[in-house]
């Protein structure tokens, strides 16, 4: 028998198999379901009553007799209201048969009250109104959620990938599309006729639409789907007059929804003219667009009725935010990292795909099919968390895939909980000026340690919230704590079921995904508390009490570990790294962790997470680990940064392997080899580039250029472009003579290793793609002053000088490195570790040291 708290977490309507929900502001809802027993697809068309939450009925008073209590029942053209219980500001739940009419009524009243026209509900204060998209209104009111009774593999998923002649949809074209059908079969659609002809490309797009409709997937996926494929497809379809009838209902065309990450979309495009979303929150008719002015910052994603559009980039970024173990976010880099790329994986530089297609089309077909296979593998490997979240939160699956766990998951859950309980909701409130105290973070030693153990504090802050019943003051139902309680308990049950299931089985995958999703939400609860003004139940005082308790626990943990003879290295809310004495084995390490864990509060669990042969402790949360078996593990922006030049990171990996093995002469050899390769220009130009994000509009930069020049923008200008898109990422480098250079972004183009270019490319073509005109002296200095400097804490000063001495100008009195060894320096004793330090501790770890000025 379900409890009220279970209904808050899972909803209460048991309808199984929902794979997509689409609702319109006029009260129509369309639900597509896969019947769990047969897999057949059915569609339900239902009516629901759109609703808003208001702080007052003042803006509806002008309706007179058409505004009636909910107990009187609905009637045509009537707006009903229900006053919710409790002290919350948003206490009037108002409903109508048509959400647009309801929105119009509120805006008319607000305009009269304020003496100026109000065009959108989003323009009214957040403390006065709460409006949600139609699907969320429907799901919250009905108690339904996605995917009840379905496993991840029960969904019909299709992946498609475009191959284009370039990256500009106003100039370039689509010449090939690879698809992977729900049954795993791959196929290729390509132009049939003269390359560059409008009718030929239009025919390809129409065949793509027809094929997707014939395969009828529940989900459409690709890597960077919302950043490239859909915006490019929409723009080309608009220019060619091809209706994109990709949905299961409604007029042809893609719709828009706002999103933090996606394409910069314009005011016209291949989109259905119908408005989408809650009244006043989605685009007005005629504004669902495609490409937009580069200087405008609003971003959007596309959506269609009846299908969920999933970008695997979201799952990759969510994984890397916590694991910090990916070499990049591009499909090929991630596929290689996870072992999804086969040994015969076809590779072609992105900029050369169209050129290769003209001479060797079969090679491009293999390349494109490999792309969709890897996208499917990535979706299966990392996409389970979003799938599991959709079983809980009353939002569309595709929105949960790119949602933040606080406002994107917890907020809808809490709104549903309060409305289910008939309770008034508090409005967002600013803080009272109390600052948010930093989390506990201690660096005890720097340099190289051996025989290292990681003891993990499992979900410390949520555990402390549970242990000491710390929740937001304005959450009078205790809903946040109740959700955390249920999630923690049910996560443990899901982990147990996953362990019991056979490896690789659907049961194991489903339960692992459920556990991962619950962990995401549980760990966001503390952040939700501390996000003053951003979340409905934020409470800085409660958040500070959690951090205070956390500092107490971490202090106790560190002191007790030190008392048992270990050397502390680093400690924070995720756990503690420490080195054990020589002669200890794994049983001794586990015994110490168990002994100390028994001293902690009952709901705080200390777990033995791993053991390593050596660790370089550089700065807080910046370290390198060498497992007893397996590849090097790097953490923190000092060792992994999207801005860092690849040649420097490659040097660091080679040098770190030697350093952690105690081979100081090997570190010297790695440095000399890198400097020599630079001076001989053996390093490809792209390996000295920094990947940077353009944040200034072109007009703004050009207006200030005379006073200060910046490398990224100068590089773009030098390439012949005078306009760029805010948020665009470019690969830039410092060329000879102080010039700025620009290369195509390998992550955007999904290029292959240098050795894979192939003999078919002429020397002149290779030179055009790789000029190797970089400033050698500058990059040699960067190697020593930025990358090599990250090893300084592991070497005695005289050894550091000797290791990184200029190979062409060696010192006459350089000491021998034959007997040099890494060092470890104690910088703080456990008894001193009582002051919280903000996570952003040192300016030197905030970036990779790459220049941005000229």
C-alpha positions in Angstrom: 0.0 0.0 0.0 1.5 3.3 -1.1 1.9 6.2 1.4 1.5 9.9 0.7 5.3 10.2 0.5 5.4 7.5 -2.1 2.9 9.4 -4.2 5.0 12.5 -3.8 7.9 10.6 -5.3 6.3 8.3 -7.9 2.9 9.8 -8.6 -0.3 7.8 -8.0 -1.8 6.9 -11.3 -0.6 3.3 -12.2 -1.1 3.7 -16.0 1.7 1.7 -17.5 3.8 2.2 -20.6 3.7 6.0 -21.2 6.5 6.8 -23.7 5.5 10.3 -24.6 3.1 13.1 -23.5 2.1 16.1 -25.5 -0.3 18.7 -24.2 -1.6 21.9 -25.6 -2.6 25.1 -23.8 -6.2 24.6 -24.9 -6.6 21.5 -22.6 -5.9 18.7 -25.1 -3.4 16.0 -24.1 -2.1 13.2 -26.2 -0.5 10.2 -24.6 1.4 7.5 -26.4 1.8 4.2 -24.6 3.7 0.9 -25.2 1.7 -1.9 -23.8 4.1 -3.8 -21.5 2.9 -7.3 -22.5 2.8 -6.9 -26.3 4.9 -3.8 -27.0 2.1 -2.4 -29.2 1.8 1.4 -29.4 -1.5 3.0 -28.5 -2.6 6.6 -28.3 -5.0 8.3 -25.9 -6.6 11.7 -26.5 -7.9 13.2 -23.3 -9.0 16.6 -22.0 -7.4 18.2 -18.9 -8.0 21.5 -17.2 -5.0 23.8 -17.5 -4.1 25.5 -14.2 -2.1 28.3 -12.6 -1.1 29.1 -9.0 -1.7 32.7 -8.0 -1.0 34.6 -4.8 -4.2 36.6 -5.2 -7.5 36.5 -7.1 -7.3 40.3 -7.6 -6.3 40.0 -11.3 -9.3 37.7 -12.0 -11.9 39.9 -10.2 -12.9 41.5 -13.5 -14.5 38.1 -14.5 -17.3 38.7 -12.1 -19.7 35.7 -12.0 -17.4 33.7 -14.4 -15.0 33.2 -11.5 -16.4 30.5 -9.2 -15.1 28.2 -6.4 -13.9 24.8 -7.6 -16.7 23.1 -5.6 -19.2 24.6 -8.0 -17.7 22.5 -10.8 -16.4 23.5 -14.3 -18.6 25.0 -16.9 -17.9 26.6 -20.4 -16.0 29.9 -20.1 -15.8 29.6 -16.3 -12.7 30.0 -14.3 -12.7 28.1 -11.0 -10.4 28.6 -8.0 -9.5 26.5 -4.9 -7.8 28.0 -1.9 -5.0 25.8 -0.7 -4.2 25.3 3.0 -1.3 26.8 5.0 0.7 30.0 5.0 2.3 29.7 1.5 2.1 32.8 -0.8 0.9 30.9 -3.8 -2.4 29.7 -2.4 -5.0 30.0 -5.2 -5.2 27.1 -7.7 -7.1 28.4 -10.6 -8.3 26.2 -13.5 -10.1 26.7 -16.9 -11.0 24.7 -19.9 -8.5 26.7 -22.0 -5.1 27.7 -20.7 -4.8 30.6 -23.2 -8.1 32.1 -22.1 -6.9 31.7 -18.5 -3.6 33.4 -19.3 -5.4 36.2 -21.1 -7.8 36.8 -18.2 -4.9 37.1 -15.7 -2.9 39.4 -18.0 -5.9 41.6 -18.5 -6.4 42.0 -14.8 -2.7 42.6 -14.2 -2.6 45.2 -16.9 -5.5 47.1 -15.3 -4.0 46.9 -11.9 -0.5 48.0 -13.0 -1.7 50.6 -15.5 0.5 49.1 -18.3 0.1 46.3 -20.7 1.3 42.9 -19.6 2.0 40.5 -22.5 3.3 37.4 -20.8 2.8 35.7 -17.5 6.6 35.3 -17.2 6.7 39.1 -16.9 4.7 39.0 -13.7 6.6 38.6 -10.4 7.5 35.0 -9.4 5.9 35.6 -6.0 2.6 36.4 -7.8 2.2 33.5 -10.2 3.5 30.0 -10.9 3.0 28.6 -14.4 4.3 25.3 -15.8 4.3 23.8 -19.3 1.1 22.0 -20.4 2.7 18.6 -20.1 3.8 19.2 -16.5 0.4 20.6 -15.7 -1.2 17.4 -17.0 1.3 15.0 -15.3 1.1 16.8 -12.0 -2.7 16.9 -12.0 -3.1 13.3 -13.2 -0.4 11.7 -11.0 1.0 10.0 -14.1 4.6 9.4 -15.0 6.5 8.0 -17.9 7.7 4.4 -18.3 5.8 2.5 -15.6 6.3 -1.2 -16.2 8.8 -0.6 -19.0 12.5 -1.3 -19.2 15.0 0.9 -21.0 15.2 -1.5 -23.9 11.4 -1.6 -24.4 11.5 1.9 -25.9 11.8 2.1 -29.7 14.9 4.2 -30.2 16.2 5.6 -33.5 19.5 7.4 -34.0 20.3 9.6 -37.1 23.4 11.5 -38.0 23.8 14.1 -40.8 26.8 14.5 -43.0 27.1 18.0 -44.4 29.4 19.9 -46.8 30.2 22.3 -44.0 28.9 23.9 -40.8 26.8 26.8 -42.1 23.3 25.8 -43.0 22.7 28.9 -45.0 25.5 27.9 -47.4 26.3 24.3 -46.9 24.1 21.2 -47.6 23.2 17.8 -46.3 24.4 15.1 -48.6 24.0 11.9 -46.5 22.1 10.7 -43.5 22.9 7.5 -41.5 20.1 5.9 -39.5 20.0 3.2 -36.9 16.5 1.7 -36.6 15.0 0.5 -33.3 15.9 -3.1 -34.2 19.6 -2.2 -34.5 19.7 -2.2 -38.3 21.7 0.6 -39.9 21.1 2.2 -43.2 22.2 5.2 -45.2 20.2 7.7 -47.2 22.2 9.9 -49.6 21.7 12.3 -52.5 20.6 10.9 -55.8 21.6 13.2 -58.5 23.8 16.3 -59.0 25.6 17.3 -55.8 24.6 20.9 -54.9 21.2 20.8 -56.5 18.2 22.0 -54.4 15.8 19.4 -55.7 18.3 16.6 -54.9 18.8 17.7 -51.3 15.1 18.3 -50.9 14.4 14.7 -52.0 17.0 13.4 -49.5 15.3 15.3 -46.6 11.8 14.1 -47.7 13.1 10.5 -47.7 14.5 11.0 -44.3 11.2 12.3 -43.0 9.4 9.3 -44.6 11.8 6.8 -43.2 11.5 8.1 -39.6 7.7 8.1 -39.9 7.8 4.5 -41.2 10.1 3.3 -38.4 7.9 5.3 -35.9 10.4 5.5 -33.0 9.5 6.7 -29.5 12.8 8.4 -29.1 15.2 10.0 -31.6 18.8 10.3 -30.4 22.2 11.5 -31.5 25.3 13.1 -30.0 25.0 16.9 -30.2 21.5 16.4 -31.7 20.3 19.8 -30.3 23.5 21.6 -30.9 23.9 20.7 -34.6 21.8 18.0 -36.3 18.3 19.4 -35.6 19.1 23.1 -36.1 20.9 22.3 -39.3 18.1 20.1 -40.6 15.5 22.7 -39.7 17.3 25.4 -41.5 17.9 23.4 -44.7 14.3 22.2 -44.7 13.1 25.7 -44.3 15.2 26.9 -47.2 14.2 24.0 -49.4 10.5 24.1 -48.5 10.4 20.5 -47.1 7.8 20.1 -44.3 9.5 18.3 -41.3 6.6 16.0 -40.4 8.7 14.2 -37.7 6.0 14.2 -35.0 3.2 11.8 -34.3 0.5 14.5 -34.3 -0.2 18.1 -35.2 1.1 20.2 -38.1 4.5 19.4 -39.7 7.4 21.2 -38.2 9.6 21.4 -35.2 8.5 23.4 -32.1 10.8 25.2 -29.7 11.4 25.1 -26.0 13.9 27.2 -24.0 17.0 25.5 -22.8 20.3 26.4 -21.2 22.2 24.4 -23.8 21.3 24.1 -27.4 21.5 26.0 -30.7 21.1 29.7 -31.0 17.8 29.8 -32.8 16.2 32.6 -34.7 12.7 34.0 -35.2 11.8 32.2 -38.4 12.3 28.6 -39.4 10.8 25.3 -40.2 8.4 25.1 -37.3 4.8 24.7 -36.7 3.0 28.0 -36.2 1.1 26.8 -33.2 2.4 28.1 -29.8 4.0 25.6 -27.5 4.0 25.6 -23.7 2.2 27.0 -20.8 0.4 30.2 -21.5 2.9 33.0 -21.7 6.0 30.7 -21.5 6.4 29.4 -25.0 6.9 31.2 -28.3 4.1 33.1 -29.7 2.7 32.0 -33.1 5.2 32.5 -35.9 8.2 32.7 -33.5 9.3 29.1 -33.5 12.5 29.6 -35.5 15.7 28.1 -36.6 18.9 30.0 -37.0 19.2 33.4 -35.3 21.4 36.4 -35.2 24.8 35.5 -33.8 24.8 38.3 -31.2 21.5 37.2 -29.5 22.0 34.9 -26.6 18.7 33.0 -26.1 19.1 29.3 -26.7 16.4 26.8 -27.5 15.8 23.2 -28.3 13.4 21.6 -30.7 10.6 19.3 -29.7 7.8 17.4 -31.6 4.6 15.8 -30.5 4.8 12.1 -29.6 8.6 11.6 -29.8 11.3 12.4 -27.3 14.4 14.1 -28.7 17.4 13.0 -26.7 20.9 14.4 -27.0 23.6 12.0 -25.7 25.8 15.0 -25.1 23.7 15.8 -22.0 24.4 12.3 -20.5 28.1 12.7 -21.2 28.3 16.1 -19.5 26.3 14.8 -16.5 28.7 11.9 -16.2 31.8 14.0 -16.5 30.5 16.5 -14.0 30.7 13.8 -11.3 33.4 11.5 -12.7 35.7 14.0 -14.3 37.3 11.2 -16.3 36.5 11.9 -19.9 39.2 13.0 -22.4 36.6 15.3 -24.1 32.9 15.4 -24.9 33.0 14.6 -28.6 31.4 11.3 -29.7 34.5 9.6 -30.9 36.6 10.5 -27.9 33.9 9.3 -25.5 33.2 6.2 -27.5 36.9 5.3 -27.4 37.0 6.0 -23.7 34.1 3.6 -22.9 35.2 0.9 -25.3 32.3 1.5 -27.7 34.5 2.0 -30.8 35.4 -1.1 -32.6 38.9 -1.9 -33.9 37.8 -1.3 -37.5 36.0 2.0 -36.7 36.2 4.2 -39.8 37.7 7.6 -39.2 37.6 10.7 -41.4 38.5 14.3 -40.5 35.2 16.2 -40.2 36.3 18.8 -42.7 37.2 16.1 -45.3 34.0 14.0 -45.1 32.4 15.5 -48.2 35.6 15.4 -50.1 36.1 11.7 -49.4 32.5 11.0 -50.3 33.2 12.2 -53.8 36.0 9.7 -54.3 35.2 6.9 -51.9 31.5 7.0 -50.9 31.6 3.6 -49.3 34.1 4.8 -46.7 31.9 7.6 -45.7 28.9 5.3 -45.4 30.9 3.1 -43.0 32.0 6.2 -41.1 28.4 7.5 -40.7 27.0 4.1 -39.7 29.7 3.8 -37.0 28.6 7.2 -35.7 25.0 6.1 -35.1 26.1 2.8 -33.6 28.3 4.6 -31.1 25.5 7.1 -30.3 23.2 4.2 -29.6 25.8 2.6 -27.4 26.4 5.8 -25.5 22.6 6.3 -25.0 22.4 2.8 -23.6 25.4 3.2 -21.3 24.8 6.6 -19.9 21.1 7.4 -20.6 19.5 5.2 -18.0 19.6 8.0 -15.3 17.3 10.3 -17.3 15.0 7.3 -18.1 14.7 6.5 -14.4 14.1 10.2 -13.5 11.2 10.2 -15.9 9.6 7.5 -13.8 9.5 9.9 -10.9 9.4 13.6 -12.0 6.3 15.0 -13.7 8.2 16.3 -16.8 8.7 15.1 -20.3 11.6 12.6 -20.7 13.5 14.9 -23.0 13.4 17.8 -20.6 14.7 15.6 -17.8 17.6 14.5 -19.9 19.1 18.1 -19.9 17.6 19.3 -16.6 19.6 20.3 -13.6 18.7 18.1 -10.6 17.6 21.0 -8.3 15.3 23.2 -10.3 14.7 20.6 -13.1 13.8 17.6 -10.9 13.3 18.5 -7.3 11.1 21.6 -8.0 8.5 19.6 -10.1 8.5 16.9 -7.4 7.9 19.4 -4.7 5.1 21.2 -6.6 3.4 17.9 -7.2 3.7 17.0 -3.5 2.2 20.2 -2.3 -0.7 20.2 -4.7 -1.4 16.6 -3.9 -1.6 17.5 -0.2 -3.8 20.6 -1.0 -1.1 22.9 0.5 -0.2 26.4 -0.5 3.3 26.8 -2.0 5.8 29.4 -0.8 7.1 31.8 -3.4 10.8 32.3 -4.2 12.3 34.6 -1.6 15.6 36.5 -1.5 17.9 35.7 1.4 18.2 37.8 4.5 21.9 38.6 3.8 23.3 35.6 5.6 26.2 34.2 3.6 26.5 30.6 2.7 29.4 29.0 4.5 31.8 26.9 2.4 32.1 23.2 2.5 34.9 21.5 4.4 38.0 21.0 2.3 41.4 20.2 3.6 44.8 19.7 1.9 47.1 17.9 4.4 50.1 17.1 2.1 51.5 17.9 -1.3 53.8 15.9 -3.5 53.9 12.1 -4.2 52.6 9.6 -1.7 52.6 5.8 -2.0 50.1 3.1 -0.9 47.1 5.4 -1.1 43.6 4.6 0.0 40.3 6.4 -0.8 37.6 6.2 1.9 34.3 7.5 0.6 31.7 9.3 2.7 28.5 8.2 0.9 26.3 11.2 0.2 27.5 13.1 3.3 25.2 16.1 3.2 22.0 14.2 2.5 22.9 11.8 5.2 23.4 14.6 7.7 20.1 16.1 6.6 18.5 12.7 7.5 20.4 12.2 10.7 19.6 15.6 12.2 16.3 16.3 10.4 17.7 19.4 8.7 15.2 20.8 6.2 14.0 24.1 4.8 12.1 26.1 7.3 9.3 27.0 4.8 8.7 23.3 3.8 5.9 22.8 6.4 5.1 19.4 4.9 8.6 18.2 5.3 8.4 17.1 1.6 12.1 17.6 0.8 13.3 15.4 3.7 10.6 12.9 2.9 11.8 12.6 -0.7 15.4 12.3 0.4 14.4 9.5 2.9 12.5 7.6 0.2 15.2 8.1 -2.4 18.1 6.9 -0.2 16.2 3.8 1.0 15.0 2.9 -2.4 18.4 3.6 -4.0 19.9 1.0 -1.7 17.3 -1.5 -2.7 17.9 -0.8 -6.4 21.7 -1.3 -5.9 21.0 -4.6 -4.2 18.7 -5.7 -7.0 21.3 -4.7 -9.6 24.0 -6.8 -7.8 21.7 -9.8 -7.7 20.8 -9.6 -11.4 23.0 -11.2 -14.1 25.7 -8.9 -15.6 24.5 -7.3 -18.8 20.9 -8.2 -18.1 18.0 -5.7 -18.6 17.2 -6.1 -14.9 20.7 -5.1 -13.9 20.8 -2.1 -16.3 17.4 -0.9 -15.1 18.3 -1.0 -11.5 21.7 0.5 -12.0 20.1 3.4 -13.8 17.5 3.8 -11.1 20.2 3.9 -8.5 22.2 6.5 -10.4 19.1 8.7 -10.9 18.3 8.6 -7.3 21.9 9.5 -6.4 21.7 12.5 -8.6 18.5 13.8 -6.9 19.6 12.9 -3.4 23.0 14.7 -3.8 21.2 17.8 -5.2 19.1 18.3 -2.0 21.8 20.2 -0.2 22.5 22.4 -3.2 18.8 23.0 -3.4 18.8 24.3 0.2 21.7 26.7 -0.4 20.5 28.2 -3.7 19.1 31.4 -2.2 16.5 33.0 -4.4 16.8 30.3 -7.0 14.8 27.5 -5.5 11.4 27.6 -3.9 12.5 26.2 -0.5 16.0 27.6 -0.3 17.2 28.1 3.3 20.7 29.3 3.9 20.5 28.8 7.6 19.6 25.1 7.1 22.3 24.8 4.5 24.9 26.3 6.9 23.8 23.9 9.6 24.4 21.0 7.2 27.9 22.3 6.4 28.7 22.8 10.2 27.7 19.2 10.9 29.8 18.2 7.9 32.9 19.9 9.2 32.4 18.2 12.5 32.1 14.8 10.9 35.1 15.4 8.6 37.2 16.6 11.5 36.4 13.5 13.5 37.1 11.3 10.6 40.5 12.9 9.9 41.6 12.8 13.5 40.6 9.2 14.0 42.4 8.1 10.8 45.6 9.9 11.8 45.5 8.3 15.2 45.7 4.9 13.5 49.0 5.7 11.8 48.1 6.8 8.3 49.2 10.0 6.5 46.3 12.2 5.5 46.6 13.7 2.0 43.3 15.4 1.2 39.7 15.4 2.7 36.4 16.9 1.6 32.8 16.0 1.6 33.3 13.2 -0.9 35.8 11.4 1.3 39.5 11.2 2.4 42.7 10.2 0.7 45.4 8.8 2.9 48.7 6.9 2.6 49.3 3.8 4.7 52.6 2.6 6.3 54.9 0.3 4.4 54.0 -3.3 5.0 50.2 -2.8 5.2 48.0 -4.9 3.0 44.4 -4.4 1.8 43.0 -6.2 4.9 44.7 -3.6 7.1 43.4 -0.7 5.0 39.9 -2.1 5.1 40.1 -2.6 8.9 41.1 1.0 9.5 38.2 2.3 7.4 35.7 0.0 9.1 37.0 1.1 12.6 36.7 4.8 11.9 33.4 4.4 10.1 31.9 2.8 13.2 32.5 6.1 15.1 30.5 8.2 12.7 26.7 9.1 13.1 24.6 6.1 12.2 23.3 7.4 8.9 26.8 8.5 7.7 28.4 5.6 5.9 32.2 5.4 5.4 33.1 3.0 2.6 36.4 1.6 1.3 36.4 2.9 -2.2 39.8 2.1 -3.7 43.5 1.7 -3.3 46.3 3.1 -5.5 50.0 2.6 -5.9 50.8 6.3 -5.8 49.2 9.8 -5.8 50.4 13.3 -6.8 48.6 15.7 -4.5 48.9 19.1 -6.2 46.2 21.4 -4.8 42.8 20.8 -3.3 40.7 18.6 -5.6 43.6 18.5 -8.1 45.5 15.3 -8.1 46.8 12.3 -10.1 46.3 8.7 -9.1 48.2 5.6 -10.4 46.1 2.5 -9.7 48.0 -0.8 -9.0 46.5 -1.9 -12.3 45.0 0.3 -15.0 45.4 3.7 -16.5 46.3 7.0 -14.8 43.4 8.9 -13.2 43.5 12.7 -13.3 41.2 15.0 -11.3 40.8 18.8 -11.4 41.4 21.5 -13.9 45.1 21.6 -13.2 45.3 18.2 -15.0 42.2 18.2 -17.1 40.7 21.2 -18.8 38.8 21.7 -22.0 41.0 24.9 -22.6 44.3 23.1 -22.2 46.6 22.6 -25.2 46.7 18.9 -26.1 50.5 18.8 -26.4 50.8 20.0 -22.8 48.3 17.4 -21.5 50.0 14.7 -23.4 53.3 15.7 -21.8 51.7 15.7 -18.4 50.4 12.2 -18.7 53.8 10.8 -19.8 55.6 12.7 -17.1 53.1 11.8 -14.4 53.4 8.1 -15.2 57.2 8.4 -14.7 56.9 10.6 -11.6 54.5 8.3 -9.8 56.8 5.3 -10.6 59.7 7.2 -9.0 61.4 7.6 -12.3 62.7 11.2 -12.3 65.1 10.7 -15.3 62.0 9.5 -17.2 60.2 12.8 -16.4 63.3 14.6 -17.9 63.1 12.5 -21.0 59.4 13.3 -21.5 60.2 17.0 -21.2 63.1 16.9 -23.5 61.1 14.9 -26.1 58.2 17.5 -26.0 60.5 20.5 -26.3 62.4 18.9 -29.1 59.2 18.0 -31.0 58.1 21.6 -30.6 61.3 23.0 -32.0 61.3 20.6 -34.9 57.6 21.4 -35.5 56.8 17.7 -35.3 53.7 18.5 -33.1 50.5 19.1 -35.2 49.2 22.6 -35.0 45.9 21.5 -33.5 47.8 20.0 -30.5 49.0 23.5 -29.5 45.6 25.1 -29.8 43.4 26.1 -26.9 39.7 25.5 -27.1 37.9 28.6 -25.9 34.4 29.9 -25.7 33.5 33.2 -27.3 31.5 35.2 -24.8 31.6 38.7 -26.3 29.3 39.7 -29.2 31.2 40.7 -32.3 30.0 44.3 -32.1 31.1 44.6 -28.5 34.6 43.3 -29.2 35.1 45.3 -32.3 34.2 48.5 -30.4 36.9 47.9 -27.8 39.5 46.2 -30.0 41.6 49.3 -30.3 42.2 49.3 -26.5 42.7 45.6 -25.9 43.1 42.7 -28.3 42.3 39.2 -27.3 43.7 36.1 -29.0 40.4 34.2 -29.6 38.6 37.0 -31.3 41.7 38.1 -33.3 42.0 34.5 -34.5 38.4 34.6 -35.8 38.9 37.9 -37.4 42.2 36.7 -39.0 40.3 33.8 -40.6 38.1 36.3 -42.5 35.0 36.3 -40.3 33.7 39.4 -38.8 30.7 37.9 -36.9 30.4 34.9 -34.5 28.0 33.3 -32.3 28.0 33.8 -28.5 28.9 30.5 -26.9 30.7 29.3 -30.0 33.9 27.3 -29.2 36.9 27.8 -31.3 40.5 26.4 -31.4 43.0 29.1 -31.4 46.8 29.3 -31.1 49.7 31.9 -31.1 51.4 31.9 -34.5 54.8 33.3 -35.4 55.2 37.0 -35.3 52.6 37.4 -32.6 49.8 36.5 -35.0 46.6 34.8 -33.9 45.7 31.5 -35.6 42.4 29.6 -35.9 41.8 25.9 -36.7 38.6 23.9 -37.1 37.5 22.6 -33.7 38.2 18.8 -33.6 35.4 18.3 -31.1 32.9 20.0 -33.5 34.3 18.3 -36.6 34.8 14.9 -34.8 38.2 14.5 -36.5 40.6 11.5 -36.3 44.1 11.1 -35.1 46.9 12.6 -37.2 48.0 9.2 -38.4 44.6 8.5 -39.9 44.6 11.3 -42.5 45.8 8.8 -45.1 48.1 8.9 -48.0 45.4 10.2 -50.4 45.8 13.7 -49.0 48.3 15.7 -50.9 51.2 17.5 -49.1 49.7 20.9 -50.0 46.3 19.9 -48.7 47.9 18.8 -45.4 49.8 22.0 -45.2 46.7 24.0 -45.7 45.0 22.1 -42.9 48.0 22.1 -40.6 50.3 25.1 -41.3 52.6 24.4 -38.3 53.3 28.1 -38.0 53.0 28.2 -34.3 55.3 30.3 -32.1 57.8 27.7 -30.9 59.5 29.8 -28.2 56.1 30.7 -26.7 54.9 27.1 -26.5 58.2 26.0 -25.1 57.8 28.6 -22.3 54.2 27.5 -21.8 55.2 23.9 -21.4 57.6 24.7 -18.6 55.8 27.5 -16.8 52.3 26.1 -17.0 52.4 22.3 -17.5 55.7 21.4 -15.9 54.9 23.7 -13.0 52.2 21.3 -11.9 54.9 18.8 -10.9 56.8 21.3 -8.8 55.4 20.2 -5.4 56.7 16.6 -6.1 60.3 17.6 -6.6 63.0 19.2 -4.5 63.8 22.7 -5.9 67.2 21.7 -7.3 65.7 18.6 -8.9 62.9 20.6 -10.5 65.5 23.0 -12.1 67.5 20.1 -13.4 64.5 18.2 -14.8 63.2 21.2 -16.7 66.4 22.8 -17.8 66.4 23.9 -21.4 67.7 21.0 -23.5 69.6 23.3 -25.8 71.1 25.3 -23.0 72.0 22.8 -20.3 73.6 24.1 -17.1 77.2 23.2 -16.6 76.6 22.3 -13.0 73.2 20.5 -13.2 73.0 17.8 -10.5 72.6 14.1 -11.5 69.1 12.8 -11.5 70.1 9.2 -10.9 69.3 9.3 -7.2 66.5 11.9 -7.3 63.2 10.9 -5.8 59.7 12.4 -5.5 59.0 14.2 -2.2 55.9 14.6 0.0 55.5 17.7 2.1 53.1 17.9 5.1 51.3 21.3 4.9 48.6 20.9 7.6 48.1 18.7 10.6 44.7 17.0 11.3 44.3 19.1 14.5 44.4 22.3 12.4 41.7 21.2 10.0 38.8 23.0 11.5 38.1 25.9 9.1 36.0 25.5 6.1 37.6 26.5 2.8 35.6 27.5 -0.3 35.9 25.0 -3.1 37.5 27.6 -5.4 40.7 27.7 -3.4 43.5 28.9 -5.6 43.6 31.1 -8.7 46.3 28.8 -10.2 43.8 26.0 -10.7 41.0 27.9 -12.3 42.3 27.5 -15.8 44.9 25.8 -17.9 47.1 28.8 -18.1 46.3 29.5 -21.7 46.6 33.1 -22.8 43.6 35.1 -23.9 45.2 38.5 -24.5 47.6 39.7 -27.3 
